[in-house]
Every structure is written in structure tokens, then in C-alpha cells.
Amino acid sequence: MGQMEEWLKLAPLPGPLEAGRKWHVFLSYRSTERKWALALYDVLTQLKYQVFMDQFVLVAGEALASSIGENLDASQSGVLVWSTRSEDSAWCKKEYNSFEAREAIGDFPFVAVRLQNAPLPAFVQSALWIDASEQRDGLRGTPLLRLLYGLQGKPLPPEAVQLAARIDDTTNHDLASIRTFGSGREADEIVRLADKRKDDLAWQSNPVLACAAAQALVSIGASQAALPLLEGVRAAFPAAIRPRQLTGLALARSRNWKEAKAVLGELYELGERDPETVGIYARTWMDAYEATRDRLMLRRSRDLYAEGFAKAPGDFYLGINAAAKSIFLDEIDAGIQLAKSVEQLVGTQPKAGEYWQSATVAEVQLLQRNYDLAATRYEQAVAMAPGAVDDHRSTCKQARLLLKHLGATPEQKARVLGAFRRVVDSGDAQSAVDGIRSQGGARVVTFTGFSGTGYEDEAEVQETILAELKNFTPADTLICGGATSEGIGIVYPLALQKGFRTAGIVSSMARSAGVNFSTECEVVFVVDDTIWGGKHGNGRLSATSLAVVGASDVVIGIGGGTIARDELEEARKKGKTVRFHKADMNHALAAANASKEGTETPGDFGGEAQSLFPNDEERP
């Protein structure tokens, strides 16, 4: 007998529904545990159970209470999910009492499931209960089989215990591996593990592992790699909701907002109005707004977040996004009031190991213009999940827009956005090259030119940069530069606006000089060097410039001095694609610098780099 056949034999399937009954299982839980409950829902529906899962948890209202009672009457058994966040839930206690009353007068078995080592209240301790405190990703293995047998009032057979133990061991091991690979941003290892284990019973009997792998891939910026994995789990678990939600999220993170909106919109229109679905669906409307600049789409995004928050007032993710989108709509007072409501849920301190909750704590403070505290909380959130770079990027993007609408000063912006910048001490040139390549872009495009002397016609330079960016696709291109905001550093905000990832390579001289890095440069690689770049007196290229050339597939020069000239010349020798555009340095600034250094004012403000290109030419 194969593993799957053995599982199906030992995992009891539901019997026929009794007359007047609509549901095999009534699932009761606190709204804060919906993600965990959703994983259980997916497993039960895969085993052909008809499960009632309230889409409007803890929303008061007489009509709703009547609906809950009717569906409870139409159920043959129940599951009560109890956690540390259930202690103050009168609703959970009320449903427990309803379960107990139905059990006393008829055939209504029910099971309590404990999460997070929560102390069970006295009124639950007398019931059949299952400890799932170590199963934060969803019920599986021995506890799952105990629940299935408990719902049918049957004891767990010995052979089921043995099989479940094997599943437990594999699942725990693989979840630990997924988390380890995710922390190290090892997307290939996650994909390799999923492919290697796909025929194992732990992966075949439950979508938890595949969903965990897909979620990890999305978080570290490998959404494209997550999509084939999710396609397989959706085929294996067609009734499961979580894989469809993650598919929508992966598509959205891959900048395929139209398809993402279609996937999530279908779930929404089919009645899946749970916080997770509504939240991701709302995000796709925000993506649509960013693509079209149609404010009606922005308003639709805000209204969806607000709808979800009204139905699940304990869900901080929906609340903070409703608040932020209100700010984007310039409804400042409404946004601040929503932020205060979210603060009641998350407090003012970060939560260890919980990136999104900690980032929400920071955003609540940002929305209330507490910039220094917001920056500190963002730093703490980023530090607790160093590998989740795509999550950092998403959070930073929202913070950047909020700062703009809140009217923050340049100093306040720099303080907050600096929390997201990663500075890597690369050491030698090759380590910097490897670091740039590890960022995930199939193509690295480096812009070089004037730095401290700026440009005479900055608007023209911006037009040149935008025209060049049109030649590349944000999904597979990383834009690189010298890490600072001066001169050619204006490429960074333009690249971010177009959806590109950004990075910089800079000499360690920048540290000793106290140079400020661009807030739009997401990761900076610092190379040990004794000069800023270009060639040493012996004609050898500096470590910094070796890293710049080595990391680049395309080098685009816009004006530039000796460092830009040396890098463009070396890139051309190495067979890189090289393009050059003439541009003058800022005349007044160049004259002031010359006076300060005691040298002559330049007679030609075009810089040394143009000597390589008598005409604006493209070089293969």
C-alpha cells in the first residue's frame, strides 16, 4: 500500500450528512487566528468535509448572531480554536457553551484545539482537547488525526499514531529547513527541497509545507520561483484557499497586478471575504492605481481595506493599510484616527520574531508623525527578519509614500528611510560583485557620471535617465550606481519610481569622509579601498572600480570625470554594453570646487569621460 493510500485509509472521511444538517464541522476561532484556522479548513475540505467557517468573525449584529445559530444547528460536530488571544473573547466562550449544550442533548461531538501554550480555561478543560501549541503553521500529523477521530467520537488506532509520527518528524524537519533557507535568502535550496519532497506523504497529505515554502520564496523576493510550486499545490488541493491567496500575492509581488487581481477578485466574488483574501485583493487595486494613476482605484483599495477591518476589527494588517491609503487620498484626519485604532491592537513596542506586526508598530507611529520613534521601530523590525528583503522593500515603499503625503522634512525622511538601507562591508571587489549578483536581478545596469560637482542641466539628465530606463524591465533588472544622492545619484529615485531595485558600490573612503548614502539606494556594498575609484598612479584599476565593472552587464555614462572615464573604458575592454551621453557638470559648483582646491576653473565642463566618445555613441 502506498503512503497516500495508507493515509486515506487511516484519516477518517466524513460520513453522510444527516437530515437537516448542512455542515460536517462548525469551526469556531478568534479573528486573530484566522490564518491558522484557514489551514485547518483547507485540510478538512480536502478530505471532503463540509466546513462552516464564519467569514464575519466577531462582528456584532443581531442578524449575524441569528445566522451563526442557524449554521451551528445545521452542523454535526464542532472545533473550537483556543489561543492566548482568546482569553478575552466572550464570543468564543458563548460558542463553547453552545457546543456543550448540543453535545448534552444529542450527537454533537466537538474538539478544542489549543494554540501558543495558552492556558485552557476551566470550562474547556473537561472537553476533548488537542495540543497544537507547536504547530504554528497548521494542524498536521498526530494532532490532526486525533481531531479527525475525535469529531467522529472514535479512538485513535495504533497504526494511525505511527503514521502520524512519521508525518510529524518530516514536517518539523522540513519547516525548519524552509525557515533556515528563507533567513539565508537561499531560494534555490527552498525550490530544491520542495521538488525533492513532493512525493512524501507529509507534503501530499497537507498543503502546509508547500504553502510555507511558497510564502518563504515570496518574502525573500523570489516570487517567480513560488508560482510553479503554487500551481502544483493548487492542483493537489483544489478546495484549498491559502494556495490561491499566495498565488495572488506572488503575482502581485512579480508586478503582474492584472492577473493577481483576477485571481483574488474571483475569490472575493465567490464570497471569500476573509481578511487575508480582502487584504491581498486590496493590494492589487493599489498596484492598479500605481500603474494607471487613477485615484478611483486608490479609493477602491482603501475601501476594501476598510471593509475588511470593519469585519475583522482585530486584524491590524487591514487597519494599517486602510489608514495609509486614507493618507494617500489626503484624508489625513481619517488616516490618523485609523492609526490610533491600530495602535490599540499592536501597542508601541516591537514583537520579537513577528516582522509584520513590528513593522505595523512603526507605521502607526509614522502616521502620527512620530518620526524618530517610527525610524527606531522600523530598524528593529528589519533586524529581526534580515532575509525578508522583499517584505522590507514593500514596507519601505509604503513609508516613502506616507512621508511625502505627511509633509515630512528631508531630515525626517532620511531618518525614517535610513532604517531600510542595508550596508554590506564587502571587503574585496569580488565579494561586492557576488553581493550585487545575489540581489536576484538577471541584468545589472550601472549609471556613472559626475558626483560631487552635480550637473548643469539636471532636468535634461533626468530625461536621459528615464529614456534609458525604458530599455529595461524592472522585474529582471537591478539599477546600480555610486550609492550617494549627488550628481548621477539622481538615478535612484527615478529607478524606484519605475519599480526597479537599486544598489550601490562605493569606496570605504565614503565612510571616513562621512558621506551620506541615498535614501533611495536599497543596499550599499562598501569596498575596501585607498582611493575613491578609477585608476591608481600605477595604472591599475582600483578595487571599487573593479567591482563596478565586474558587477555590471550594461554601463551607461552621463558625463563624468576621471573615475567615470576609467570605468567606462574598462567596461568596454571587457565587452560590456556601454553607452555614453554628453552632459556638463554644474558650472558654478565646479568653479567653487576649483577655487577651494586652488586649481584652475575647468575650461571645458564636459569632463574627462567624453574623451572616450567623440560623439554620443553606443558601444557593444
N, C-alpha and C positions, 0 to 999 in steps of 0.2 A: 504494500500500500504506500503511495506517495505521501510526502509531507502534507500537501494541501488536502488530500483525501482524508488523511488522519485527523487534521484539524476540523474539517467539516463534520466528521463523524463525532468528534468529541465536543465541539461547540454546539450546544443545543439550539436548533432552529425553532422559531415560534410556531405554535400550533394555530389552528384556525381561529379567527375572531368569533367570539360568542355573539349571540343575537343581541343587537342593540349596542354593541361595542365597536368603536372606530379605531382605537389605538391599542397596540400591544403594550406600549410603555408610555407613561407620562413622566417627562424629565423636568425636575424642579431644580433651580440653581439661582445663585445671585448673579446679577448682570456683569459684575466684575470677573466672573469665572466663565464667561460665555465661550471664550476660545477653547478652554479645556472641555467644556460640555459639548461644543461643536465636534471635537474629535471623537467623543463617545457616540454622538449622534451618527457620525459617518460610519463607524464600525457596526452599529446596530442596524442601520438601514442596509448596509452591505449584506448582512445576514438575514435580510428580508423582514425585519421587524418594522411595523408601522409605529413611528415615534412622534408623540406630540412634544414639540419644542417651542415654547412661547416666544414669539417674535417681539413682544412688547413687555418685557420683564420689568416689574416694579414700577409701572406707570399706573398711578391711581386712577380710578374711574369706575363707576357702578356697572357700566356696560361691559367693561373688561372683566371685572370680577365675575359677572354672570357667565361670560364666555369661558373663563377658566374653570368654573364649576361644572359647566356642561361638558367640557372636554375631559375633566377628571372623572366624571360619571361614566364617560364613554371609553375609559381606559381599563385594561385588565391588570396592570401592575404599575409600579412607580419606582423612580430613582430620585433620591434626594442628595444633591451635592452640597457638602458642608465644608467651609473653609474658615480661616481666621477672619475673613471679611463677611462671614455670615452671622457673626455673633449678635450684631445689632439689627438683624433682619426679622422684623415681625412677620414679614411675608413668608419667609422660609418656615418659621415656626407654625404659622397658620396652615401651610400646605402639609407639614408633617402631621399635624393634628387631623387633617382631612384624610391623609393616608392611613393613619392608625384607626380612625373611625371606620373606614371602609374595610380594613382588614378584619376588624372585630365583627362586622356583620355579614361578611361574605368572603369570597375567594379573591382577595386583592393582595398578593404578596408584594412587598416593597423592600428596597435595599438602600441604606445610607452609605455614601462614599465620602471618606474624609480626605481632604487635601491639606498640604502645608503643615502637617503635625498639629492641626487645630484641635484643641481640647473639645471633646464631644460633650454637649450639654446633657443634663440628666434625662431629658425627655427623649433623647436619641439613643442613649446607651443601651436601652432594653431591646432595640431593634437589631436586625441583622445588619452589620455594617462592615465595610471593607476599607482597609487602609491603603490609600493611593498617594500618601504623602511624598513618596519618592518618584512618582510618575508625573512629573510636571508637564510632559508633552502629550499626555493622553493615556487612558486606561489600556492595558495590554497584559498578556501573559496570565499568570495565576490570578491576580485580582479581577481581570476581565472574565475569566472562566467562572470564578466564584460568583460574580454578579449575574452572569447568564443563567447559571444553575439556580441561584437564589431567586431570580424572577419567576422561575417555574417551580419553586418550592422543592428542589431536588438536592441531594448531597453531591459533592464533587467527587467523581470516581478517581481512584489512584492513578490510572493511566493518564487522565487529564492533568493531574498535578505534575507528572513527569514531563509531559509535552510542554505545559506552560512554563515550567522551569527552564527548559531549553530556549524557549522564545524569550524569556526574561533575560537570560545571560547574553544572548546575541544582541537583543535590543539595547541593553545597557552599554555594552561594549561599543556598538556602532554609533549610538548617540554621543558617547564620549569622544569618539573619533571625529564625528562631524563637528562638534564644538571646537576640538583642538585644531582641525584643519581650517575652520572658519576664523579662529583667532589669528592664525598664521597666514590668512588670505591665500590658502592653497586650493584654489578652485579645481585644479586637475585632480588632486587627491580625493576631493569630495565626489567628483564625477566617476573616478575610478572605483571608489568604494561602492557607489550606487550600482554600477554596472556589474561588479563582482558579486554583490549580494542579491541581485534582483530576483533570483530563483529561490532564495532562502525563505523559509516559512515566516520568519519574523517580518520580512518585507512584503510577502504575499498576502498575509492574513490581516494586515492593518496598514492604513496609509500614513501612520505617524512618522515612520523613518524616512520615507520618500519626501514627505512634506517638510520634515526637518532639514533634509539635505537641500531641497529647493529653496527654503527660507534662508539658509546659510549662504547659498550662492547669490541670492538677490542682495543680501546685506553687504556682501563684500564686492559688489559691483559686477558680478558675473551672471547677469540676468539672462543673457542669451544662452548660456550653458544650462540654466534652470528649465528653459522651455521644453526641450526634448524629454527631460526627466518627468516634468509635469504632464506631458502628453501621455506618457506611459501609465502614470498613476491614475489619470482620469479614465483611461480605457479599462484599467483593472478595477476601479471603484467608481462606476458611473453615477452612483447615487450620492457620492461624497461631495460636500460643498467646499471644504477647505482647499482641495487642489484647484478648483475653479477660481476661488478667490486669489490664490497665489499666482495662477496663470495671468489674471488681470493685473496684478501687481508687477509681475515680471515684464509683461508687455509695456506697462506704463514706464517702468524704470529703463526699458530699452528704447524709450521715446516713440513707441508705436501706440500713441494715445487713442487713435481711432479704433484699432482692433481691441485695445483694452476696454474702451468704453462700451463696445459691443458685447464683450464677454460679461462685464459687470452689469450692464444695462439689462441683459437677458435675465440674470439672476434677480435683479431688482424688480423687474416687471412680473416675474413669476411669483413674487410675494416674499422673496428673501430680503427682508428689511432689517436684518440684524446689524449691529454696529460695525462689524468687520466689512460686510458687503457694502453698506451705505458709505462707510469711510473711504474705501478704495474707489468706489464709483464716483464719489465726490471729487477725489483727487484727479480722475480722468477729465472731469469738467474744468478743473483748474489748468490741466495741461492743454485742453482745447482753447481756453482763454489765452494762454501764453502763445499759442500758435496763431490765433486769429485777432487777438486784442479786442474781442467783442465782450463788452462788460456784462452782457446778459449771461454769458457763460460763466463769468466770475460770480455773478449773483446766484446762478443755479448751483455752483459749487458750495457757496456759503449756505444756501438754503438747505441743501442736502445734509451738510454737517450739522446744521441747527436742528433739522428734523431728527437726525439720529440721536443727538444729545438730549432732545426733549423726550424721546422714547427710552433712552438709557442714560439717565442723569448721573450715573456713576462712572461713565466712560470718559476719562479725561482726554483721550485722543480726539474724540469728536468735539468736545467742548473747546479745546485749544485751537483746533482748526476753524471752528465757527467764529471764534474770537479774532483770529488772524485775518480771515477773509473779510470780516467786518471792517478791520483796519484798512485793508486793501481797497475797500469800497468807500474809504474815508468816512465811515461811520464810527468815529473814534470812541465816543462815549459808550456805544453798544459793545464795541470790542473790549473796552476796559472792564465793563460790568461782567461780561462773559469770562474774562480772565480771572476776576475775583471769585467767580463761582468755581472755576477750575482749581484755584488756589486752595479752596476748602477741601478739595479731593486729594491733592498731591502735596500740600504743605509748601515749605520753603527750603527744605533740605533734600539733597540727592538721595536716591535709594540704591544701595550697593547692588551691583550686578544687573540693574534694570536701566539700560540706556535710555529707552524712550520715555520712561517716567521721569528720569533725571533731566533729560533734555526739555521735557514739558515744564518742570520746575523752573528751569532757566527762562523759557519763553514767557511764562507767566510774569516773571519779573521784568523782562524786556517790554512786554506790552504795557506795563505800568511805569515805564521809563526809569526803572531802577537799573541803570546800565552797568555799573560796576558789579553789583550782585549777579546780574544776568551773565556777565562775562565769566565770573568765577564758577557759576553753576555749569555753564557750557563746558568750561575746561575740565571740570570734574566728570561730566558725562562722557566726553570724548576719551578721557584717560581710562575709564572703566571698560571701554569697548574699542581698543586701538585698531582692531582688524576690520571693523564695520565701516569702511571708508565711504561706501555709497550712502549709508544712513547718515554719516556726518555731512556728506555733501548735500543731501536733501534738507537736513536741518539748517545748514548754513545758508542755503538758498532762501529759505523762508525768513531767516533772521535778516538777511541782506535787504529783502523787500520791506520788512517791517521797519527797519531803521530808516529807510527812505521815507515811508509814509508818516512815521512818527516825528520827522524833522530833526533827527539826531545830528549833532555836530560831527565834523570829520574826526575829532579826537574820540568821541563816543563810539563812532562806527569802527575805528581802528581797534579800540579796546575790546569790543564785542567780537568782531570778526577774527581778531588775532587768536581767539580760542580754538578756531578750527584749523589754523595753519599748522602743518606738520613740518618740522625742520629736522632733516636727517643728516647726521655727521657722516658723510660718505667716506672720508679719508682720501683714497686714491681715485684716479679718474675712472678706472674700470668699474669700481663699486658704484659710482654715480650713474654710469651707463646702465648697469644692471638694475639699479633702483628705478630709473626712468622707464626701462622696459617692463618692469614688474607692475607698472600702473595699469596695464591692460590695453593700451592703445595699439592697434596694428600699425599705425603710422605716427611718427613724431615729427612735427613741423616746428622748426625753431625760427624765431624772428630775432634778428640782430640789427644794430644801428647805433645811433647816438644814445648816450645815457645821461650823465650829469649835465650836459650842455643843452639838452632838450631839442626842440625843433622850432624853426622859424614859422612854418605854416602847419600847425598841429592838425587843423581841420583836414587839410589835404592828406596828411599822413594817415589819419583815421579812415578816410575814404579808400586809400590804398590798401590798408589792412583789411577792411571789410570786403573789398573786391577779391583779395587773396583768399580770405576765409571761405568765400563761396565755392572755391575749388575743392573743398574738403567736406567730409561728412562727420558731424560731431560724434556719432556712435563709435567710430573706429579711429579717431584722430586725437592726439594729445598735443596741445599747444605749449611750447616751451620758450623760455626767454631767460633774462638775467636776474629774475626774482624781484627786482626793485620796481617801483612805480614810475620812476623818472624816465624821460625820453621814450625809448621803444617799449617801455613797460606799459604804455597805454594799450598795448595789445591785450592785456589781461582782462580788463572789464569788458572789452568788445568781444573777446572769445567766450567769456562766461555768458554774456547776453545771448549768444548764438548757441549755447548748450555744449560747448567744448569743455573738456577737462583741461586744467592748467598745471604747469610745473615750472620750476626754475632751477638753473645751475649757477652757482656763484662761488667766488673765491672766499677762502676763510678770512681774507683781508677785510671783507664786509663786516665781519663780527668785531674785529679790533677797531674799525672805524665807526662803529655804532650805526651802521646803515639800517634804515627801516625797510622791511620787505613789503611788497604789495599785498594788500588785504585780499586781492583777487587771485593771488598765486597760491594754489591749494597745498602744494608740497614743495619744499625747497631742499635741494641737495647741495650741501656745503662741501667743497673740495679743498683739501689741504694744499695751500699754495703760498708762494712768497711774493707773487705779483697778482694783479687783478685779472690778467688774461693776456692773450696774444703771445708773442714770442719773447723768450729770454734774449739776453745780449749775445748768446752763442748761436742764435738762430733756431733753437729748439722750441717747439710749441709748449706752452705752459700746461700744467695738469688741468686747469679749469677749461681751457680751450680744447684740449684733447677730449675732455668729457663732453663738451658741447657738440663737437663734430661727431664723435663716436656714437652719441645717442640719437643723432638726427637722421631722418630719411630725406627731409627737404630742409634747406636753409634759405631763408628769404631776408635779404638785406634791404634796409631802407635808410640810405645814407650810412654814416658810420665813420669812426676813426680808425686808428691802427689795429685795435683789437678786433673790430668787425672785419677789417680787411684781411687780417691773418686767418680768421676762422673761415671766411668765405673762400679764400684761396686754398686752404687745406681741404675743405669740403669738396671743392671742385676737383682737386687731385684724387680724392678718394672715390670719385664717381657718383657723389651725391647729386640730387637735383638741386640746382642753385638758381635763384632769381634775384635780380637787383633793381631797385628803384632809386633814382636820384632824389635827394632831399637836402636842404640846408639845415645846419644846426642853428639854434637861436642866436642871432647876431649879437644882441646886447649882452646875453649871458656869456657868450664866447669871449667878447671883448673884456667883460668884467673879470672872467677867469684868467685871461692872459695878463691883465694888469696886476691881479693878485699874485700871480706866479712870477711876475717880472719878465714876461716874454712878449714878443710882438703880437699884435692883433692879427688873426689869420687874414690873408689876402683873399682866400677862397674858403667860403663857409660850407662847401660840399663835403669836406672830409676826405681822408686818405682812401677809404674803401672804393670810391668811384674810379680810382686809377685802374682797377681791375676790369672795369666795364666802361669803355669809352662811350658806348650807347647803352640805353636800357635794354638788356638782352636776357633771354632765358638760356641757361646752360643745362644740358642733360646731366 
